[in-house]
Amino acid sequence: MRFLYLMALIVSGFLAACTPTKKIVKPDAAKLKQERLAIIAFNKGVDLLRGRRADYFKAVEQFEKAVSQNPKFYEAQFNLGLLFARGNDFSRSKAAYQAALKARPGDRASAFNLAGMYVKQKKFGQAIGILEDIVNKTSADFEARNNLAVLFRMQGKYNKAQEQARYVLDRDPKQVLAYNNLATIFSEQNRHEMAGDLFRRAQALDPENPLVQNNMALAKLNQGKVQEALELFLKSYQKNKKLAEAGLNAASVYMNSSDYARAAATYNKIVQYIPGFLPALVGHAVATRGLGKYKKAEKSYQQILGLDHTSPEALFNLGLLYMNHREKPVWACEAFMRFLKSGRTTPELTKRAQGYIEDIKLSEPKACQKGAK
């Protein structure tokens, strides 16, 4: 399950508050002009993210223009954090969220999203630290505790995950997400009967909750009930298009059954709703390759690398495409070497990429000379 609190873009404007004072202070005309220009740029950025022709890059430019005019512009900093994280530009995302927190100390949305960014990087310790700080200040913060349960579960620390979920349920027996988290913990431990009972309790409280449906689907998949899982994933995604996890899971089921057409269509729907969403873009490119549309898949990978120039998924799959389908061993080798240098590999894929490079060298000795040690 993905981190629960990835906030939507903020589109609200400002409300100015005036405090009466005895001394009349002349407004700083230059500062007021800068603030007006910042608001204009911000609104342009928001407009650029609307509709099917949303422009990620130009929106980022406008938000950056807004914060250059007014560094304390919380909404612009927040949106930059969100968009940079979407493009896996984590260093700039972190800086933007930290600036948002400086502009609005203790802001929950920025804190949760900063934690969510760390989750995307699999830096669970940092994410847990942020949420534990929130809990230490407010022990009854059930949102933070529900997310801590998710993170501990993702680490395989099931006892700690249960503690957080049970803490919430002991104080509020109607907390749907706590039942959902507890059920998922038991499902991952193959305690299916207990998981089923907890999912039913969650459904009784909120029959159409998409998070519960998504996690129930994961439990069904864990039991080998693929069709039931697929139906629940699709139902969950239809209920809440912001829950990209459910859409990705449905597309993954299609991919595993080699139904590339439905997988591509599902990934495309996700991207239409969340422009620039890299997991869906990568999935769509892989599905397109599966359909035999190799040139189109190549363009898709290049688009992804335009958003994230060290995307390990795009580089690895581009290498496979050049090696197996485009007969371009030099380009394949370059893609695999860029993958190895990305700093974002896994031991398994590193071993595979190194093996592919050696295979290419055997058939095309000169192919991998560029950049070879």
N, C-alpha and C positions, 0 to 999 in steps of 0.2 A: 504494500500500500504506500502510496506517495505521502509525503509530508502534507498534513491536512490544511495548513493555512498559507496558501500562496495567494496573496491578495490581488484583486482586480485593479486595473488602472483607475486612478483617482481623476475624476473629471469635474469635481466641484470647484467653484471659485472661492474668493475670499469674502469674509464679512469684516469690515473695519469697525473697531470699537474705539470710542473716544472717552477719555477720562477727563472730566473738567478740572482745570487748574486755575490758580489765581494769576499766574504769569503767562502772558501771551507770547508764544514762541513762533517765530516766522518759519514756515515750512522750508525744508531744504529742497529747492526746485530741482537740482540735479539728481538728488536721490529719488524724488518722486517720479521723475522721468525714467530713471533706470527701472524702478519697480513696475511702471506701466509697460515698458518695453519687455520686461520679463514675463508679465502676464500675457501679453500679445503672443510672444514666442511659445509660451506654454500651451495656450489654446490652439495654436497652429499644430503643435505636436500631437495633441489629443485628436484633432481632426484628421491628421495623417494616419492614425491608427484605426480609423473607422472604415467599415465597408470592405468589399472584396479586394479593392486595390490599395490596401494598407501598405504604407511604405515605412518599413522598420528603420532604415538608415536615416531618412529625412526627419523622422520623428525624433530620433536620438539627437540629431543636429539641433533641432528646435529646443529640446529640453536642456541640452548643453548651453545653448545661447541664453536660455532663461536663467540658469544658475550662474552664468558668467556676469549677468546683470545684477543678480541678487542671490549670493551664495546661501542665504538663509531660506530660500524658497523650498519649503519642505516638500510640497507636492511634486515639484520637478525633480528633486533629488530622489524621491521615492520611486518615481516612474523610471528614472535612469537605472536605479538598482534592479528593478523588475526586468527591464529590457536587456540589460547587460547579462543578467543571470540566464535569461532565455537563450541568449547567444553563447552561453558558456564562457563569457568574459568575466571570470569570477573576481579578479583583482579590482576591476573597475566597479563591479557590482558591490563588492564589499565597501569600497571607498564611498560610493553613493549612499548606501544604507547608513554608514557611519555618519555621513554629513547630514542625512535626514534625522538621525537620532540627536545630533548636535543641535540642529535647528528646533527639534521638538523632543527634549530629553524624556526618556521613559516611554516613548511611543511604542505601543504594542505591535502595531502592524509592521513597523520597520524591524523590530526585534524578532518577530516570528519569521519574517521573510529573510532576514539575515541568517537565522537558524536553518531555514529551508534551503538557502544557497549552500550552506555547509553540507547539508544532507546530499545535495546533488553531487558534491565532490567526495561523498562518502567520508567526510570528516565528522563522524558522529560525536566525538568528544567535545568539539567546539560547539556543536548544535545543542548538545545536552547541557553544556555549561551555561548557555544563554537562557535556556528554559528553567534550569535549576535556580538561576538568579531570580527569575520571576517568581518561582514557587517559594523561595526563601523570603521574599518580600510579602507575598500573599499566599499563604499555605492552601487556601481554598480556591486557587485559580485552577478550575477544572479543565479549561482549554489547554493550559500548559501541561498539566498532568496527563491528559489524554495523548498529547503529542509525545511526552516522555515515554509513555507506554509503547507507542509506535517505534520510537528510536531504540529503546532497549530490546524490543522484539527483533528489529532489523539487525541488531548485533548478536542475536541469539541468547541474550540475557533474559530468559523467560521468567525467572523468579522476580527480578526487578520490574519487568514489564507488568507482571500480575500485581505486584504491590501497588503500582500507580493506578491501575484500573480498579482494583478493589478499594483503594482509598476513596476514589470518586464515588463508587457505588455505595459504600458504607454511609456516605453523607448525602447522596442523592440517588435513590434507587431508580429514578426515571432517566438517568443519563444514557441515552441511546449509544453514543460513541464509546462509552466505557464498556457496555455489553459487546459492542462490535469488536473492540480491541481484544477483550478477553476471549471471545469466540475464536478470533483469528489466531491468538496464541495457542489455544488448544488444538486448532486445526493443524497448525504447523508441527505440532507434537504428535500428530496422528491420533488424537483423542477425539474422534469424530462425533461420538454420541454426545459428549459434553459440549462440543462446539455447536452442534445442531440445536441443542436446547437453548444455548445463549443467543444464537442467531434468531431463534423464534421469539425470545423475549424482546430482543431489539426490534423485530418486525411488529410485534404487538404494540409497542410504543409508537412506532413510526413506520407504517406498512410500506411506504414508497421511498424510504430514505435511500438515495443512490449509493452512498458509501457502504451501507449495509449490504445492498444488492451486489456491489462489486466484490466485497470480501466473501460473501456467500458463494459467489461464482468461483473465486479462487479456491475456496474449500471444496466445491464440487470438482474442480479440475484436479485437485490433490487426490481425490477419490477415483479419478478416471472417468468422471461423468462429463464428457466433453460437450455434448450437445446442450445439456442443462446449463453448463457453465456459460456457453456462448450466448444463450438466450438471456441469461441474467446480465452478462456484460453489456449486451446491446440495450437492454431495458434500462440499465443504470445510466448508460451514456445518453440515451434519449431524454432521460429525466434531467440531466445536468451536463450541458456541453462543456462546462468549465472543468469537469472531472475527466481530464484527458486520459487518466489512468485506465478508466473503463474502456474507452475507445481503443487505446493501445493494446489492451488485453484481448479485445475482440479481434483486432487485426492480427494479433499474434496467433490466435487459434486458427484463423484462416490461413496464415502463412504455414503453420505446422501441417495443415492438410493440403498444402500446395494449391490452395484456391487464391492465386495471386490477383485475380481480377477484383474479387471482393475485398481482399486485403488492401490493394491500392486505392480502391474507392473509399474505404474506411479511413485510411491515413489521410487521404485528400480532404475529407470532411473535417478532420481535426485541424489541419493546416488552414482551412478556410476560416475556421472559428478562432484559431490562435495563430496568426501569421508569424512565420519565423520560428515555429516550435520544432527544434532540431530532432527530437526522437521520432516525430511523425514524418519529417522530411527524409530522414535516413530510411525509415521503414518503407516509405513510398518509393524511394530509389531502388531498394532491394526487391520490392514487389515488381517494379517495372522491369528490372533485370530478369526476374523470374518469368515475365511475360515474353521475353525475347526482344524487348525494345531497348537494345543496348546503347544506341546513341542517345536516346532520351534519358536513360539511366545515368550515362556519363555526364550529361548536362546537369542532372539533378545533384550528383555528387559535387560537381564544380560549384553549384549554387550553395551547397552546404558549406564548402570550404571558403566561400566568400563571406559567410556569416561567422564561421569558426575555423580559422586556417589550420588548426592542429587537431581538428575533429578526428579522433582515432577510428571511429566507426566508418566515416567517409573515406579516410585514407586506406584502411584495410580493404574495404569493399571495392574501392576504385582499383586497387592493385589486383584483386581477383578478376575484376571486369577486364582490365587490360591484358591480363595473363591468359584468361580462359576464353574470352569472347571477342576481343578486339585485335588480337595478335600484335600487341605492341609491348614486347618484353622490356624494352628500355624504360618505357613509361611505367610499366608494372613495377619494375625494380625501384624506380624513383619513389613511387607511392609507398611501397613497403618500407623503404629506408626512412622516408619522412614519418611514417607511422612509428618506427622504432625510436626516432629522435624526438617524438612528441612529448615524451615524459608522462604519457597518460595510458600506457599499455598495461596489460595483465600478463602474468607469467605464461599462461596457456597461449594467448594470441602472439606474444613475443616469440615463443618457440615455433609457432606455425609460420609466422612471417619470415623468420630466419630460414626455415626449411624451404619456403617458396623461393627465396632469394638464391639458395643453393641449387634448387632445381633449375631455375632460369639460367644460372651460370653454366650448368652442364650442357644445356641446349644452345645457349647464346653466350659464349664466354665474354664478349665485349659489352654485353647489355648492362652489367652492374658495375662497370668501372667508375662511373661518375659517383663521387661521394663515398666510394668503398675505402675501407681502411687498409 
